[in-house]
Structure formats: C-alpha cells, structure tokens
Amino acid sequence: MDQPKIIVAVRKRPLSKKESKEGQKDIVEVQGNTVIVREPRMKVDLTKFIEEFNFNFDAAFDQQYTNEDLYQQLVKPMVQAAITGTKITCFAYGQTGSGKTYTMLGDQNVVGIYTLAAYDLFQLITNSIVLSVSFYEIYCSKLFDLLNDRVQLVAREDAKGQVNIAGLSETKVHSVQEFQKTVEMGIKSRVTGQNSVNQDSSRSHAILQINLRQQNKIIGKLSFIDLAGSERGADVVEYHKQTRIDGAEINKSLLALKECIRALDLNKNHTPFRGSKLTQVLKDSFTGNCRTLMIGTISPCHKDAEHSLNTLRYADRVKELKAPQASSSVDQLTRELMLPRQYITNNYLFESPQAVKPVSPPKLFDHDNGDQYEDEVQMKPSRNSDLKNKHDELIQQILDEERALKKAHRDHIDDLIELVNDEMKMLQAVDQPNSDIEEYVDGLDHVLLLKIDKIMRLRKKLQQFKQHLMDEQDLAHQCQTHFYQKPHQN
C-alpha cells in the first residue's frame, strides 16, 4: 500500500497546573481521528450556549499520548523511508504555548521528535553514511545561520530551479549526544519576542535539516520545522511596532505554506513556492520523492478556543479532510474559496444542563427575522473590518518600503564612494603644475550638486517611510480601540 504524501495530525496538550488553578475548562475532546471543540459563546441577548465543531484528520492525539507515541506512529516510518532516499519534512504548527516546541524538542525529562529521529538514524545507517546537521531560522524574510553566530544567508535559485542557501554551515555529528549539543547551540540563537500569549514567543521559523551523505552524495534528507507562533493580530497589536511587523510576516508565510502543501497533495501542476521565503527554501522538500507530516498543536483551555479553532481550520484546509457525508454545491464553493469550514453538530445552553435547548445557527438572510439580523450586524460594524484591512495593507507596504529603503541606502553609499574617488582625482590634478583652477571649481561644484541631489532623494524616501511608520502606530491604536477590544472581565 502506497504511503500518503501528506499526513495531517493534531495533538492536544493537557491543562497546566496554572490553568487548572484558574478554573480553565477543557473544551477539546479527541474521538479516534476526530477533534471536537465545544466553544462557550454568548448570543446577542446575553444567553450563554455552547457551539460544537468537528474536524477530521489522518491522526489525532489527546493529552494521554506521549512524544514517543506520536513518533512511533507517524514519524518513525518516515525516518525509515529517508534512508531509502525519500525527502522528509515535518512541521509543528499552532499558537504559542500549545506544545510545538515540546513536541519537537521535548524538555529536561522528555525527549522530542528531533532526538528520537536521531536515535533511529544512528541505528539504521551504515558506517559508509555520514550524518550532518544544518540549523537556520527565517525571521522577517531573512535567513540566519543558527550554528554560525547568526550570519545572514542568501537563498539563490540556480538554472535548474534548485534553491541553494549560500554560506549555510553544516556540522557532522557522530552520535546522539553530539546531535543534541548541536541543536541546543542553535536554539539559544533563535529570535523570541513578547505577545499577550507568551512572554517568550518564537518569532521565527526554525528549520533543522539532517542530511545523509554517502561518498559526498546526499542520499536522504529530513527537515524538521518549528514554525513561529500563529497568533492573531489581536495578540500582537498591543505591543511594539516590530512585533506587529513580525506577525504580518509570519501570517504571510503560513498562508503560503498552506497553499504549497495543498497543491502538493492535490497534485496540481503549479506549486506557489515563491509565495514566501519559507516555501522558497523548502522547495526541494516538496518536489520529487517526498513525504510531509504536519502536526497541529492545540490548547484545551476555553480561553484559547479561538486560537485552537484557527489551528484546526488551518490544518483542516491543508488537506481538506472531512468525515464522509454528502457534498453540497455550497460546500464545494466554500472549499474553492478557502473559506473557514466547520461542522456545527449541537448547540445547547452553557452551564445549564437542566435546561438543554437546541439552538439553530443564525440565518443571515432570513427576512422574517430581520430585527435579530440587524442587531447581530450592529455588533460587528463595517468600520472594524475596514480598519483591520487598512492596517494589514499598511504593514505590507512598510515591509516593501523597508527593503526598498535599505537597497537605496546601499546604492547611495556606492554612489558616494564613486564621487569621493572623483574628488580625490580632482585634488590630485589641481595640485599639479599648470593646473586649471576653473576646471577644478566647476568639477567640485558639479560633484557637490550630485551629492545634494542624491541625499535629498534618499531623504525623501526616508521621510515617506517615517510617515508610514507613524500612520501604522495610529492605525494600530485605532484597531486596539475599535476592533480588538477585549471582553469585560467580571
């Protein structure tokens, strides 16, 4: 039986001691390969109820499963396939604090997928096969070598369409202990930041590549990617500008990754690798003889319901799995448009088991119930959506202008160096006997005018960029006030 190219799995972490003390409720249930989320909601008339969502995946793990259980079921067969030449890619995706890094790295008492794979690799490979490790991160579309003092790297595509990362260091390892030390050294260099979900949130995608070489020829490759936290804009808008820009870059790359994986699974003719730096550098892992595992990690807390649903919808859309049922034309259209798809199977009053009443989802175009529709629409004025769209567009414009400004600055320095060389030549010439002083004056005047012109052009770009940074600050404040208002805490 042929193994699937894409495997999508979800892992639910347990409630932490702190969450249990806070009285957080576990709203996630795993039944076989189905994940059920029961989200507490509130109607317009302040009636509490629970909305139930069902998602179906290739595999689902609740809090009882360990890293080793997940590894044995999903990752180990892929590691064995890597020895025979298959390119393996494993992603961990989810909100900060949902267990991505724990799944990949483990902790002081539990080993993660990285180390478990290393154990098996060293048992499977022969003496003629050399195992080497590369570890780099993608932060704001820039590549940094985590094993070489964060040296910035450049990804280039050659004539054959292969993407090569120029200058990426590669460390040979001969034991699991050496492998662990190498990985730990790289993790210490990774970029972290602060948001409302986590004080030490990963703000970059970390990519660990294990190459298997025999006679200097790569015979197998494994890529393990710990993706940056998938927080919403609401969770970074309260923090400084760089955190908001980080979030925009992260969301852009995650969207591009989803499109690449879907295109691969659906055997589409075109795969949009150039959608982001992440998908560009992983192009080799998505083509030819390859297999991909995506692990979505979710929190069980009711306070994280929206994050968990976003993760599940993202994973659900990657492969478009669902429980067997008749497909309607509306569902087909939803799939084509990549709209969020969820299955609402049961609604009942929250914390009122003695008065369970089924509640139907609101009908947006029910003219017989127009007053209720108008009330619900008023809860989400169009101004909020407009502000959010403007903010997202401005963030993207700032990112583009930042790259253009840096390029213009480098060009400006190159031009100034040329002009300084011209000035040195003029000084040497005017110091010679019988030199023409008028020619020197005219030449110097011309050089100074060129300098002024170049400085003014660069400063104009700088002033425009500064203005857009201030505009972004104002929009972020408006979003926080109008769109991202947090619910009142009783």
C-alpha positions, -999 to 999 in steps of 0.1 A, spaced: 0 0 0 14 34 -10 20 58 18 2 92 15 24 122 5 8 144 32 -2 134 67 -21 159 88 -23 152 126 -34 172 156 -22 170 191 -40 183 222 -18 192 252 -30 188 288 -42 216 311 -13 231 330 -14 234 368 -17 272 365 -47 268 341 -64 243 364 -60 267 394 -75 295 373 -106 273 367 -100 269 330 -123 243 314 -111 216 289 -133 222 258 -115 198 234 -122 161 230 -105 136 208 -125 107 195 -104 85 172 -92 108 144 -118 134 151 -113 165 172 -143 181 188 -143 216 202 -171 229 224 -167 266 225 -186 287 250 -205 315 232 -230 342 240 -259 353 220 -270 389 214 -295 387 243 -266 375 266 -279 339 267 -249 315 271 -246 285 249 -220 261 236 -212 257 199 -197 224 188 -172 220 160 -159 187 145 -127 182 125 -114 150 109 -77 143 104 -53 115 95 -45 111 132 -54 128 164 -37 126 198 -51 137 232 -32 145 263 -26 108 272 -2 103 243 35 110 247 61 123 223 73 87 217 37 75 210 34 102 183 68 95 169 63 57 167 30 61 149 38 89 125 75 99 123 94 66 126 81 52 92 92 84 76 127 82 92 130 47 78 119 60 43 146 87 45 173 60 45 160 48 11 161 83 -5 128 99 4 128 136 14 110 140 47 95 172 60 78 175 94 61 207 106 48 217 140 21 244 138 0 262 164 -4 291 188 24 299 212 22 277 243 3 249 226 32 224 226 50 229 193 85 232 208 77 205 234 67 181 206 98 189 186 124 193 213 109 179 245 122 192 278 146 182 305 127 150 313 111 141 279 129 138 245 113 153 214 109 142 178 144 156 169 162 134 193 140 103 187 147 106 150 185 109 157 184 77 178 168 57 150 190 72 123 222 62 140 209 27 144 198 24 108 227 40 89 258 21 80 294 32 86 296 45 50 268 70 56 277 104 72 251 123 91 253 162 91 231 189 106 222 224 94 201 247 116 188 281 104 159 304 110 137 327 89 130 360 105 111 387 86 120 371 53 157 370 62 178 338 67 202 334 97 226 306 104 219 294 140 251 273 141 274 302 129 268 333 150 236 342 132 254 350 100 228 363 74 224 339 45 211 343 9 188 318 -9 196 316 -46 178 296 -73 201 281 -100 194 274 -137 179 240 -128 154 256 -105 171 243 -73 172 266 -44 206 268 -26 214 286 6 247 303 1 270 301 32 249 277 53 271 258 77 269 221 80 281 202 111 289 165 110 276 145 140 287 110 150 264 103 180 231 113 195 249 133 222 267 154 195 234 159 177 217 172 209 246 196 217 245 210 182 207 215 183 209 231 218 235 256 205 213 266 176 182 271 198 200 296 220 204 319 190 168 318 179 147 351 179 120 353 205 96 381 213 67 391 236 30 390 230 -1 385 251 0 348 248 36 342 258 64 363 273 90 344 253 73 336 220 92 323 190 91 350 163 109 330 136 106 297 118 134 274 129 145 248 103 166 218 113 179 198 83 196 164 86 215 153 55 225 117 49 256 115 27 273 86 11 306 93 -8 298 130 -7 264 125 -23 231 132 -5 210 101 -3 184 113 22 172 145 38 150 152 68 137 187 76 121 195 109 104 229 111 92 246 143 70 273 129 66 307 146 35 311 169 3 316 149 -12 344 169 -39 367 156 -33 404 151 -52 409 183 -25 394 203 4 415 189 -13 448 183 -8 460 219 30 455 216 56 475 198 58 480 160 84 453 153 62 427 169 33 437 147 55 436 116 68 401 127 32 389 130 24 401 94 54 383 80 46 351 100 10 351 88 20 357 52 45 327 52 20 304 69 -6 311 43 20 305 15 30 272 32 -6 260 33 -11 267 -4 21 247 -12 11 217 8 -24 217 -6 -10 220 -42 13 191 -35 -15 169 -20 -38 177 -49 -11 170 -75 -15 204 -90 7 214 -120 18 246 -103 31 249 -67 34 285 -55 69 282 -39 77 319 -43 48 330 -20 73 334 9 109 328 18 99 298 39 83 279 9 111 290 -14 139 274 7 118 243 13 111 238 -25 134 208 -26 115 192 2 82 195 -17 93 181 -51 101 146 -63 101 117 -39 89 134 -7 66 129 22 53 156 46 39 155 81 21 184 96 14 183 134 -11 209 146 -8 216 183 -38 230 203 -46 241 238 -76 226 256 -85 258 275 -117 276 268 -98 309 269 -78 297 239 -109 285 219 -104 309 191 -67 300 187 -74 263 187 -102 267 161 -79 287 139 -52 260 141 -78 232 134 -92 252 104 -57 257 91 -48 220 94 -83 211 80 -77 233 50 -43 218 43 -57 185 32 -94 193 31 -103 161 51 -138 156 64 -160 129 77 -179 110 50 -210 130 40 -229 142 10 -211 172 -6 -233 201 -15 -227 228 -41 -223 253 -13 -196 232 4 -178 229 -29 -178 266 -34 -166 271 2 -137 248 -5 -127 266 -37 -128 300 -20 -108 286 10 -134 299 35 -134 286 71 -153 253 72 -168 239 104 -195 214 113 -219 226 140 -235 194 153 -251 206 185 -258 238 204 -270 240 240 -271 264 269 -237 268 286 -236 257 322 -273 249 323 -276 211 319 -310 211 334 -324 233 306 -308 220 275 -323 236 244 -311 232 209 -301 265 192 -300 269 155 -272 289 138 -284 324 128 -298 327 93 -281 357 77 -308 363 51 -340 353 70 -362 383 62 -388 371 87 -363 377 115 -348 409 103 -346 427 137 -324 399 151 -302 401 120 -298 439 123 -289 435 160 -261 410 152 -248 431 123 -246 461 146 -223 440 169 -197 440 141 -197 473 123 -180 475 89 -156 502 103 -138 474 123 -132 454 92 -120 484 72 -95 494 99 -81 458 100 -77 457 62 -61 491 62 -37 481 89 -27 448 71 -22 467 38 -1 493 56 21 467 73 27 451 39 36 485 24 60 492 53 77 458 47 82 466 10 94 501 17 118 489 43 135 466 17 135 494 -9 150 519 16 178 496 26 186 490 -11 185 527 -18 209 533 11 234 508 -1 232 523 -36 237 557 -21 269 546 -3 282 531 -36 275 563 -54 292 584 -27 323 562 -29 325 569 -66 320 606 -61 347 606 -34 371 589 -58 363 616 -84 371 643 -58 404 627 -50 413 627 -87 404 664 -89 426 673 -59 455 653 -74 450 671 -107 448 706 -92 480 701 -73 499 695 -105 519 724 -121 499 745 -146 466 730 -135 433 747 -144 417 761 -113 385 769 -130 381 733 -142 386 722 -106 360 747 -93 334 736 -119 342 699 -112 338 703 -74 306 723 -78 292 695 -100 301 668 -75 286 687 -46 253 692 -66 252 655 -73 257 648 -36 229 671 -26 206 656 -52 213 620 -40 210 629 -4 177 647 -10 163 617 -29 173 593 -2 159 616 25 126 618 6 123 580 8 132 581 44 106 608 53 79 588 35 89 557 54 89 575 87 54 589 79 40 554 72 55 541 105 36 569 123 5 561 104 8 524 114 11 534 150 -21 554 147 -40 526 129 -28 501 155 -42 523 183 -75 526 164 -76 488 159 -69 482 196 -97 507 205 -124 497 179 -116 462 167 -95 444 193 -114 454 224 -111 426 249 -143 414 266 -151 428 301 -138 407 329 -163 402 357 
